[in-house]
Amino acid sequence: MQQSRTTATVIRDEDFLRVGIAGHADVVSSARLELMLESPIDIAEHVYVELENVIQRVKIRVRACVECVDECEDGLYRLACSLLTRLSPRDVQGLAIVKVQGSAVRMSVSEFLKSQLS
């Protein structure tokens, strides 16, 4: 599983102040996101997700639909979202940072896409 160092802010349509719910992206692919948030969101809700990786200097805003919500042991909620707007391979590469033996290493686009297909 690819673990990301990308922060995520989920903004609901009803959120008129556009403050959003802070969290982080756990898995990033071109058509799917897995997010860790402190509060749950309803299934089938359409949201905006602002993804930011300060290290890679990437900031992207995408529209997504929540497919699954699971509560984790640490009190966080794992949201599986399908993207309504796809991420380009360059965006995925900028957002996806994996942990290899305790250190963060950037994957190439081809390696990342191969890992997503298998």
VEXBAKE-15275 format. One line per field, with one value per atom (N, C-alpha, C): x, y, z; atom name; residue number from 1. Coordinates in nm, 3 decimals, always signed. Each point is the difference from the previous one (the first is absolute). Example, Ala and Ser with C-alpha at 12.3 -4.5 7.8 and 13.67 -1.06 7.14 Angstrom:
<gutors>
px = c(+1.319; -0.089; +0.090; -0.035; +0.082; -0.077) $
py = c(-0.569; +0.119; +0.120; +0.105; +0.119; +0.109) $
pz = c(+0.780; +0.000; +0.000; -0.072; +0.006; +0.073) $
a = c(N; CA; C; N; CA; C) $
k = c(1; 1; 1; 2; 2; 2) $
</gutors>
This chain:
<gutors>
px = c(+0.083; -0.083; +0.088; -0.033; +0.075; -0.054; +0.086; -0.041; +0.050; -0.087; +0.029; +0.029; +0.078; +0.026; -0.079; -0.113; -0.081; -0.111; -0.014; -0.111; -0.124; -0.115; -0.126; -0.099; -0.075; -0.109; -0.126; -0.099; -0.124; -0.104; -0.057; -0.097; -0.134; -0.099; -0.135; -0.072; -0.102; -0.079; -0.077; -0.044; -0.075; +0.089; +0.130; +0.094; +0.015; -0.081; -0.001; +0.126; +0.063; +0.122; +0.123; -0.015; +0.109; +0.121; -0.025; +0.108; +0.052; -0.089; +0.037; +0.043; +0.024; +0.044; +0.144; +0.090; +0.143; +0.029; +0.094; +0.044; +0.123; +0.026; +0.110; -0.039; +0.063; -0.025; +0.086; -0.063; +0.072; +0.044; -0.088; +0.032; -0.047; +0.086; -0.030; +0.019; -0.102; +0.014; -0.073; +0.003; -0.058; -0.152; -0.066; -0.146; -0.058; +0.086; -0.049; +0.088; -0.063; +0.071; -0.047; +0.091; -0.038; +0.050; -0.094; +0.030; -0.022; +0.077; -0.018; -0.048; -0.121; -0.060; -0.043; -0.022; -0.042; -0.151; -0.076; -0.145; -0.051; -0.108; -0.050; -0.077; -0.014; -0.079; -0.094; -0.120; -0.099; +0.046; -0.040; +0.029; -0.081; +0.058; -0.059; -0.007; +0.065; +0.004; +0.110; -0.031; +0.097; +0.071; +0.133; +0.081; +0.112; +0.057; +0.124; +0.113; +0.110; +0.117; +0.118; +0.057; +0.121; +0.119; +0.086; +0.119; +0.122; +0.087; +0.121; +0.118; +0.109; +0.126; +0.102; +0.038; +0.089; +0.139; +0.045; +0.134; +0.012; -0.099; +0.004; -0.058; -0.055; -0.061; -0.114; -0.090; -0.115; -0.125; -0.093; -0.129; -0.107; -0.096; -0.101; -0.136; -0.102; -0.138; -0.078; -0.062; -0.076; -0.138; -0.088; -0.136; -0.004; -0.063; -0.003; -0.135; -0.025; -0.120; +0.044; -0.055; +0.037; -0.066; +0.082; -0.051; -0.013; +0.094; +0.005; +0.058; -0.055; +0.050; +0.021; +0.123; +0.032; +0.061; -0.040; +0.059; +0.123; +0.111; +0.124; +0.011; +0.099; +0.017; +0.041; +0.072; +0.051; -0.100; -0.125; -0.103; -0.013; +0.086; -0.009; -0.095; -0.042; -0.087; +0.072; -0.002; +0.061; -0.110; +0.016; -0.095; +0.060; -0.072; +0.039; -0.085; +0.067; -0.069; +0.039; -0.098; +0.030; +0.001; +0.097; +0.016; -0.093; -0.066; -0.083; +0.084; +0.114; +0.099; +0.130; +0.053; +0.121; +0.124; +0.095; +0.131; +0.093; +0.083; +0.098; +0.113; +0.077; +0.114; +0.099; +0.016; +0.091; -0.051; -0.133; -0.059; +0.013; -0.025; +0.011; +0.143; +0.095; +0.140; +0.034; -0.052; +0.028; -0.066; -0.115; -0.073; +0.037; +0.043; +0.027; +0.144; +0.018; +0.132; -0.011; +0.087; -0.009; +0.106; -0.025; +0.098; +0.072; +0.129; +0.081; +0.100; -0.019; +0.089; +0.024; -0.110; +0.009; +0.035; +0.034; +0.032; -0.096; -0.030; -0.091; +0.077; -0.051; +0.063; -0.107; +0.031; -0.096; +0.006; -0.116; -0.008; -0.008; +0.048; -0.020; -0.146; -0.046; -0.139; -0.025; +0.093; -0.021; -0.005; +0.085; -0.003; -0.131; -0.045; -0.125; -0.118; -0.008; -0.110; +0.002; +0.119; +0.009; -0.049; +0.032; -0.044; -0.152; -0.061; -0.143; -0.075; +0.061; -0.066; +0.009; +0.101; +0.014; -0.075) $
py = c(-0.118; +0.118; +0.124; +0.095; +0.124; +0.097; +0.045; +0.097; +0.137; +0.095; +0.134; +0.094; +0.103; +0.107; +0.124; -0.022; +0.109; +0.035; +0.129; +0.043; +0.015; -0.021; +0.008; +0.083; +0.082; +0.075; -0.034; -0.055; -0.041; +0.108; +0.052; +0.109; -0.052; +0.002; -0.043; +0.112; -0.038; +0.100; +0.091; -0.056; +0.081; +0.093; -0.015; +0.080; +0.137; +0.096; +0.132; +0.080; -0.025; +0.071; -0.059; -0.119; -0.069; -0.025; -0.029; -0.031; -0.140; -0.097; -0.136; -0.081; -0.128; -0.095; -0.038; +0.023; -0.028; -0.149; -0.049; -0.138; -0.021; -0.126; -0.028; -0.111; +0.003; -0.101; -0.121; -0.114; -0.123; -0.071; -0.006; -0.064; +0.094; +0.022; +0.089; -0.077; +0.003; -0.054; +0.094; -0.029; +0.093; +0.006; -0.104; -0.001; -0.021; -0.015; -0.036; +0.061; +0.035; +0.050; -0.075; -0.019; -0.045; +0.105; +0.056; +0.110; -0.041; +0.057; -0.019; +0.133; +0.000; +0.121; -0.023; +0.110; -0.009; -0.014; +0.031; -0.014; -0.070; -0.076; -0.075; +0.090; -0.050; +0.066; -0.105; +0.040; -0.094; -0.066; -0.125; -0.073; +0.062; +0.005; +0.056; +0.151; +0.064; +0.146; +0.050; +0.103; +0.060; +0.113; -0.002; +0.097; +0.051; +0.113; +0.048; -0.043; -0.044; -0.040; +0.084; +0.075; +0.076; -0.080; -0.041; -0.078; +0.089; -0.010; +0.083; -0.079; +0.002; -0.058; +0.113; +0.046; +0.115; -0.033; -0.123; -0.040; +0.005; -0.054; -0.004; +0.128; +0.089; +0.125; -0.025; -0.089; -0.035; +0.032; +0.071; +0.030; -0.019; -0.089; -0.036; -0.003; +0.041; -0.009; -0.087; -0.106; -0.094; -0.021; -0.049; -0.035; -0.151; -0.046; -0.144; -0.041; -0.130; -0.059; -0.103; +0.009; -0.092; -0.135; -0.105; -0.135; -0.083; +0.019; -0.086; +0.079; -0.022; +0.063; -0.109; -0.012; -0.097; +0.071; -0.043; +0.058; -0.082; +0.067; -0.065; -0.005; -0.075; -0.014; +0.130; +0.086; +0.122; +0.117; -0.028; +0.103; +0.076; -0.030; +0.064; -0.079; +0.062; -0.064; -0.009; -0.120; -0.019; +0.012; +0.096; +0.023; -0.047; -0.083; -0.040; +0.084; +0.075; +0.091; -0.031; +0.003; -0.008; +0.143; +0.029; +0.135; +0.021; +0.113; +0.036; +0.071; +0.053; +0.055; -0.075; -0.060; -0.082; +0.084; -0.059; +0.062; -0.044; +0.090; -0.036; -0.077; -0.077; -0.072; +0.093; +0.120; +0.097; +0.042; +0.022; +0.035; -0.116; -0.121; -0.118; -0.014; +0.022; -0.011; +0.106; +0.120; +0.105; -0.022; -0.069; -0.022; -0.130; -0.101; -0.132; -0.010; -0.012; -0.023; -0.126; -0.094; -0.128; -0.006; -0.082; -0.023; -0.131; +0.007; -0.120; -0.006; -0.095; -0.021; +0.128; +0.070; +0.117; +0.131; +0.000; +0.125; +0.020; +0.123; +0.030; +0.000; -0.074; -0.010; +0.025; +0.081; +0.028; -0.111; -0.047; -0.102; +0.067; -0.069; +0.051; -0.027; +0.070; -0.016; -0.142; -0.058; -0.135; -0.102; +0.014; -0.091; +0.012; +0.122; +0.022; -0.060; +0.023; -0.052; -0.152; -0.060; -0.147; -0.054; +0.067; -0.047; +0.013; +0.101; +0.018; -0.103; -0.045; -0.097; -0.143; -0.027; -0.137; -0.022) $
pz = c(+0.000; +0.000; +0.000; -0.086; -0.008; +0.104; +0.090; +0.100; -0.041; +0.010; -0.047; +0.117; -0.025; +0.096; -0.040; -0.061; -0.052; +0.098; +0.030; +0.083; -0.086; +0.060; -0.072; +0.080; -0.069; +0.060; -0.079; +0.068; -0.064; +0.025; -0.109; +0.008; -0.052; +0.087; -0.037; -0.075; -0.076; -0.072; +0.095; +0.117; +0.097; +0.080; -0.009; +0.079; -0.066; +0.043; -0.063; +0.031; +0.116; +0.034; -0.069; -0.059; -0.071; +0.089; +0.129; +0.094; -0.026; -0.012; -0.032; +0.121; -0.024; +0.101; -0.033; +0.093; -0.025; +0.021; -0.076; +0.011; -0.086; -0.036; -0.092; -0.096; -0.115; -0.102; +0.030; +0.011; +0.031; -0.128; -0.099; -0.128; -0.111; -0.098; -0.113; -0.129; -0.087; -0.135; -0.094; -0.128; -0.097; +0.007; +0.049; +0.003; +0.139; +0.103; +0.133; +0.109; +0.112; +0.117; +0.123; +0.094; +0.133; +0.097; +0.077; +0.089; +0.145; +0.090; +0.143; +0.058; +0.057; +0.055; +0.144; +0.072; +0.139; +0.016; -0.102; +0.008; -0.126; +0.012; -0.116; -0.097; -0.121; -0.103; -0.057; -0.038; -0.051; -0.129; -0.016; -0.124; -0.113; -0.118; -0.122; +0.002; +0.096; +0.004; -0.095; -0.076; -0.089; +0.075; -0.006; +0.074; -0.089; +0.040; -0.059; +0.092; -0.057; +0.079; -0.047; +0.094; -0.030; +0.050; -0.091; +0.032; -0.011; +0.100; -0.002; +0.054; -0.074; +0.044; -0.001; +0.118; +0.013; -0.052; +0.021; -0.043; -0.151; -0.070; -0.146; -0.064; +0.082; -0.046; -0.098; +0.041; -0.082; +0.080; -0.064; +0.062; -0.106; +0.029; -0.098; +0.069; -0.072; +0.050; -0.096; +0.053; -0.082; +0.061; -0.082; +0.043; +0.017; +0.109; +0.028; +0.057; -0.004; +0.057; +0.104; +0.120; +0.109; -0.026; -0.005; -0.025; +0.128; +0.093; +0.117; +0.117; +0.119; +0.121; +0.105; +0.051; +0.103; +0.119; +0.120; +0.121; +0.038; +0.026; +0.040; +0.151; +0.051; +0.144; +0.068; -0.070; +0.062; -0.003; -0.033; +0.000; -0.130; -0.097; -0.131; -0.090; -0.108; -0.097; -0.134; -0.060; -0.132; -0.104; -0.090; -0.107; -0.131; -0.071; -0.135; -0.096; -0.086; -0.091; -0.144; -0.087; -0.143; -0.052; -0.083; -0.053; -0.119; -0.003; -0.115; -0.105; +0.042; -0.093; +0.024; -0.103; +0.015; +0.023; +0.072; +0.019; -0.112; -0.047; -0.102; +0.066; -0.077; +0.058; +0.070; -0.052; +0.063; +0.138; +0.010; +0.129; +0.099; -0.047; +0.087; +0.051; -0.087; +0.040; +0.104; -0.015; +0.096; +0.135; +0.000; +0.123; +0.070; -0.076; +0.058; +0.044; +0.129; +0.058; +0.083; -0.022; +0.073; +0.107; +0.102; +0.106; -0.029; -0.010; -0.020; +0.114; +0.089; +0.114; +0.078; +0.031; +0.086; -0.067; -0.128; -0.067; -0.118; -0.031; -0.109; -0.132; -0.096; -0.132; -0.104; -0.099; -0.106; -0.104; -0.042; -0.104; -0.136; -0.102; -0.135; -0.040; -0.101; -0.044; -0.046; -0.077; -0.052; +0.114; +0.101; +0.114; +0.076; +0.018; +0.073; -0.076; -0.131; -0.077; -0.005; -0.009; +0.004; +0.132; +0.110; +0.130; +0.015; -0.065; +0.008; -0.084; -0.109; -0.088; +0.053; +0.082; +0.051; +0.128) $
a = c(N; CA; C; N; CA; C; N; CA; C; N; CA; C; N; CA; C; N; CA; C; N; CA; C; N; CA; C; N; CA; C; N; CA; C; N; CA; C; N; CA; C; N; CA; C; N; CA; C; N; CA; C; N; CA; C; N; CA; C; N; CA; C; N; CA; C; N; CA; C; N; CA; C; N; CA; C; N; CA; C; N; CA; C; N; CA; C; N; CA; C; N; CA; C; N; CA; C; N; CA; C; N; CA; C; N; CA; C; N; CA; C; N; CA; C; N; CA; C; N; CA; C; N; CA; C; N; CA; C; N; CA; C; N; CA; C; N; CA; C; N; CA; C; N; CA; C; N; CA; C; N; CA; C; N; CA; C; N; CA; C; N; CA; C; N; CA; C; N; CA; C; N; CA; C; N; CA; C; N; CA; C; N; CA; C; N; CA; C; N; CA; C; N; CA; C; N; CA; C; N; CA; C; N; CA; C; N; CA; C; N; CA; C; N; CA; C; N; CA; C; N; CA; C; N; CA; C; N; CA; C; N; CA; C; N; CA; C; N; CA; C; N; CA; C; N; CA; C; N; CA; C; N; CA; C; N; CA; C; N; CA; C; N; CA; C; N; CA; C; N; CA; C; N; CA; C; N; CA; C; N; CA; C; N; CA; C; N; CA; C; N; CA; C; N; CA; C; N; CA; C; N; CA; C; N; CA; C; N; CA; C; N; CA; C; N; CA; C; N; CA; C; N; CA; C; N; CA; C; N; CA; C; N; CA; C; N; CA; C; N; CA; C; N; CA; C; N; CA; C; N; CA; C; N; CA; C; N; CA; C; N; CA; C; N; CA; C; N; CA; C; N; CA; C; N; CA; C; N; CA; C; N; CA; C; N; CA; C; N; CA; C; N; CA; C; N; CA; C; N; CA; C; N; CA; C; N; CA; C; N; CA; C) $
k = c(1; 1; 1; 2; 2; 2; 3; 3; 3; 4; 4; 4; 5; 5; 5; 6; 6; 6; 7; 7; 7; 8; 8; 8; 9; 9; 9; 10; 10; 10; 11; 11; 11; 12; 12; 12; 13; 13; 13; 14; 14; 14; 15; 15; 15; 16; 16; 16; 17; 17; 17; 18; 18; 18; 19; 19; 19; 20; 20; 20; 21; 21; 21; 22; 22; 22; 23; 23; 23; 24; 24; 24; 25; 25; 25; 26; 26; 26; 27; 27; 27; 28; 28; 28; 29; 29; 29; 30; 30; 30; 31; 31; 31; 32; 32; 32; 33; 33; 33; 34; 34; 34; 35; 35; 35; 36; 36; 36; 37; 37; 37; 38; 38; 38; 39; 39; 39; 40; 40; 40; 41; 41; 41; 42; 42; 42; 43; 43; 43; 44; 44; 44; 45; 45; 45; 46; 46; 46; 47; 47; 47; 48; 48; 48; 49; 49; 49; 50; 50; 50; 51; 51; 51; 52; 52; 52; 53; 53; 53; 54; 54; 54; 55; 55; 55; 56; 56; 56; 57; 57; 57; 58; 58; 58; 59; 59; 59; 60; 60; 60; 61; 61; 61; 62; 62; 62; 63; 63; 63; 64; 64; 64; 65; 65; 65; 66; 66; 66; 67; 67; 67; 68; 68; 68; 69; 69; 69; 70; 70; 70; 71; 71; 71; 72; 72; 72; 73; 73; 73; 74; 74; 74; 75; 75; 75; 76; 76; 76; 77; 77; 77; 78; 78; 78; 79; 79; 79; 80; 80; 80; 81; 81; 81; 82; 82; 82; 83; 83; 83; 84; 84; 84; 85; 85; 85; 86; 86; 86; 87; 87; 87; 88; 88; 88; 89; 89; 89; 90; 90; 90; 91; 91; 91; 92; 92; 92; 93; 93; 93; 94; 94; 94; 95; 95; 95; 96; 96; 96; 97; 97; 97; 98; 98; 98; 99; 99; 99; 100; 100; 100; 101; 101; 101; 102; 102; 102; 103; 103; 103; 104; 104; 104; 105; 105; 105; 106; 106; 106; 107; 107; 107; 108; 108; 108; 109; 109; 109; 110; 110; 110; 111; 111; 111; 112; 112; 112; 113; 113; 113; 114; 114; 114; 115; 115; 115; 116; 116; 116; 117; 117; 117; 118; 118; 118) $
</gutors>
